[in-house]
């Protein structure tokens, strides 16, 4: 599930970035610590660090639904659990540019434009088990994140503070297998005559 979400976000950026950036910018999911970038990542890069996963209690639904099929059988389906995935997005310029800070801000600005363009993840970007999810995956861009203190966050990672975007996606996760059930379609009524009853 998480790999499919990462693949979905990578597809979103690769298709929505301007073509010049798509050819140059690497999309990473590594920890943005003082060792960034890892050997597998070349700069410039957009880094999407998944830092928090939790159930969305506001969207909790304990309903059980019956899905009737044309052959008369039915399936009992439990409502999926809604999970919030929170990403911290940072931009990492090439070390060869004359003004790295300016290039970092340019990259982060382009990433912001991509994220703000969609209130839900469009179907054509969804990968693996995320494809076809209903309702569509809602997102929250540039809202306060789950981190209590950005200063403490960067200090814990051992790196220097950087400008960053918060991005949250809510995904439906099926946790219970569908169960076939037999519905009552006929009613049998039995009448018993008591002894001594009037005829």
C-alpha positions as CSV (number, residue, x, y, z in Angstrom):
1,X,0.0,0.0,0.0
2,X,2.7,2.5,1.0
3,X,4.8,1.6,-2.0
4,X,1.8,2.2,-4.3
5,X,1.3,5.6,-2.7
6,X,5.0,6.5,-3.3
7,X,4.7,5.3,-6.9
8,X,1.5,7.4,-7.3
9,X,3.2,10.6,-6.0
10,X,6.3,10.0,-8.2
11,X,3.9,9.6,-11.2
12,X,2.1,12.8,-10.3
13,X,5.4,14.8,-10.2
14,X,6.9,13.2,-13.3
15,X,3.8,14.0,-15.3
16,X,2.9,17.4,-13.8
17,X,6.3,19.0,-13.6
18,X,7.4,21.1,-16.6
19,X,9.2,18.9,-19.1
20,X,12.6,20.5,-18.4
21,X,12.3,19.7,-14.7
22,X,11.0,16.2,-15.3
23,X,14.2,15.4,-17.2
24,X,16.5,16.9,-14.5
25,X,14.8,16.4,-11.1
26,X,15.0,13.2,-9.2
27,X,12.0,12.3,-6.9
28,X,13.3,10.8,-3.6
29,X,11.6,9.4,-0.5
30,X,14.8,9.3,1.6
31,X,15.2,10.9,5.1
32,X,16.3,14.5,4.7
33,X,19.1,14.3,7.2
34,X,22.7,15.5,7.1
35,X,23.6,12.5,4.9
36,X,21.2,13.5,2.1
37,X,21.4,12.7,-0.7
38,X,22.0,9.0,-0.5
39,X,24.0,7.3,-3.3
40,X,20.8,6.4,-5.1
41,X,19.7,10.0,-5.5
42,X,21.3,12.6,-7.8
43,X,20.7,16.3,-7.4
44,X,18.6,18.3,-8.1
45,X,15.9,16.4,-6.2
46,X,12.4,16.8,-4.7
47,X,12.3,14.7,-1.5
48,X,9.0,13.4,-0.1
49,X,9.7,12.2,3.4
50,X,6.8,10.1,4.9
51,X,7.0,11.1,8.6
52,X,3.5,10.2,10.0
53,X,0.8,7.6,9.5
54,X,-2.4,7.5,11.5
55,X,-6.1,6.7,11.3
56,X,-8.4,9.5,10.4
57,X,-10.9,9.4,13.2
58,X,-13.1,12.0,11.7
59,X,-13.8,9.7,8.8
60,X,-14.2,6.6,10.9
61,X,-17.1,4.4,9.6
62,X,-18.2,1.3,11.4
63,X,-21.0,0.5,9.0
64,X,-21.3,-2.9,7.4
65,X,-22.8,-3.0,3.8
66,X,-24.6,-5.7,1.9
67,X,-23.7,-6.0,-1.8
68,X,-26.4,-8.0,-3.7
69,X,-25.4,-9.9,-6.8
70,X,-27.6,-10.8,-9.8
71,X,-27.5,-14.5,-8.9
72,X,-29.3,-13.7,-5.6
73,X,-26.3,-14.1,-3.4
74,X,-25.0,-11.3,-1.2
75,X,-21.6,-10.2,0.3
76,X,-21.1,-8.5,3.6
77,X,-18.5,-5.7,3.4
78,X,-17.1,-3.8,6.3
79,X,-16.3,-0.1,5.6
80,X,-12.6,0.5,5.0
81,X,-10.4,2.3,7.5
82,X,-9.3,5.8,6.4
83,X,-5.6,6.5,7.0
84,X,-3.8,9.8,6.8
85,X,-0.3,9.7,5.3
86,X,1.7,12.9,6.0
87,X,4.8,13.9,3.9
88,X,7.3,16.6,4.4
89,X,8.5,17.9,1.0
90,X,11.8,19.6,0.5
91,X,13.8,20.7,-2.5
92,X,17.5,19.9,-3.0
93,X,19.3,21.9,-5.7
94,X,22.3,20.9,-7.7
95,X,25.6,21.9,-6.0
96,X,26.9,23.2,-9.4
97,X,24.4,26.1,-9.7
98,X,25.7,29.6,-8.9
99,X,22.8,30.3,-6.4
100,X,21.7,27.1,-4.7
101,X,19.1,28.9,-2.5
102,X,17.4,30.5,-5.4
103,X,17.3,27.1,-7.3
104,X,15.9,25.4,-4.2
105,X,13.1,28.0,-4.0
106,X,12.4,27.5,-7.7
107,X,12.1,23.8,-7.3
108,X,9.9,24.0,-4.2
109,X,7.7,26.5,-5.9
110,X,7.2,24.2,-8.9
111,X,6.4,21.3,-6.4
112,X,3.9,23.6,-4.7
113,X,2.1,24.3,-8.0
114,X,1.8,20.6,-8.7
115,X,0.3,19.9,-5.2
116,X,-2.1,22.8,-5.3
117,X,-3.4,21.8,-8.7
118,X,-5.4,18.8,-7.3
119,X,-7.8,18.5,-4.4
120,X,-7.9,14.8,-4.9
121,X,-5.3,12.5,-6.6
122,X,-6.6,12.1,-10.2
123,X,-7.5,8.5,-11.2
124,X,-4.9,8.4,-14.0
125,X,-2.0,8.8,-11.5
126,X,-3.1,6.1,-9.0
127,X,-0.9,3.0,-8.9
128,X,-1.4,-0.6,-7.8
129,X,-4.2,-1.2,-5.2
130,X,-4.9,2.5,-5.1
131,X,-6.4,2.5,-8.6
132,X,-10.2,2.7,-8.5
133,X,-10.5,3.7,-4.9
134,X,-13.8,5.3,-4.0
135,X,-14.1,8.0,-2.8
136,X,-11.2,9.6,-4.6
137,X,-8.1,10.2,-2.4
138,X,-8.4,13.6,-0.8
139,X,-5.3,15.6,-0.2
140,X,-4.4,18.6,2.0
141,X,-1.6,20.9,0.9
142,X,0.3,23.6,2.8
143,X,-1.7,23.0,6.0
144,X,-0.1,22.7,9.4
145,X,1.5,19.3,9.7
146,X,1.7,16.7,12.4
147,X,5.2,17.9,13.5
148,X,5.1,19.7,16.9
149,X,8.3,21.7,16.2
150,X,10.1,22.0,12.9
151,X,13.2,23.2,14.8
152,X,13.3,20.1,16.9
153,X,12.6,17.9,13.8
154,X,15.6,19.3,11.9
155,X,17.8,19.1,15.1
156,X,16.8,15.4,15.5
157,X,17.8,14.7,11.9
158,X,21.2,16.5,12.4
159,X,20.6,18.7,9.4
160,X,20.1,22.4,8.8
161,X,16.6,23.8,8.7
162,X,15.1,24.0,5.2
163,X,11.9,25.4,3.7
164,X,9.4,22.5,3.4
165,X,5.8,21.8,2.4
166,X,3.4,19.7,4.3
167,X,1.3,17.3,2.2
168,X,-1.3,14.8,3.5
169,X,-3.2,12.1,1.6
170,X,-6.1,10.1,3.0
171,X,-6.3,6.5,1.7
172,X,-9.0,3.9,2.2
173,X,-7.5,0.6,3.5
174,X,-9.6,-2.6,3.4
175,X,-9.0,-4.5,6.6
176,X,-11.6,-7.2,6.6
177,X,-12.3,-9.7,3.8
178,X,-15.7,-9.7,2.2
179,X,-18.0,-12.4,3.6
180,X,-20.6,-14.2,1.6
181,X,-23.9,-14.3,3.5
182,X,-27.2,-16.1,2.8
183,X,-30.2,-13.8,3.0
184,X,-33.6,-15.0,4.1
185,X,-35.9,-14.8,1.1
186,X,-38.7,-17.1,2.1
187,X,-40.9,-17.1,5.2
188,X,-42.5,-20.3,6.5
189,X,-45.6,-19.8,8.6
190,X,-46.7,-22.7,10.8
191,X,-50.2,-22.8,12.4
192,X,-50.9,-25.2,15.2
193,X,-54.5,-26.1,16.2
194,X,-55.0,-26.3,20.0
195,X,-57.1,-29.2,21.4
196,X,-60.6,-28.2,22.2
197,X,-60.5,-25.2,19.9
198,X,-63.8,-24.4,18.3
199,X,-64.2,-25.9,14.8
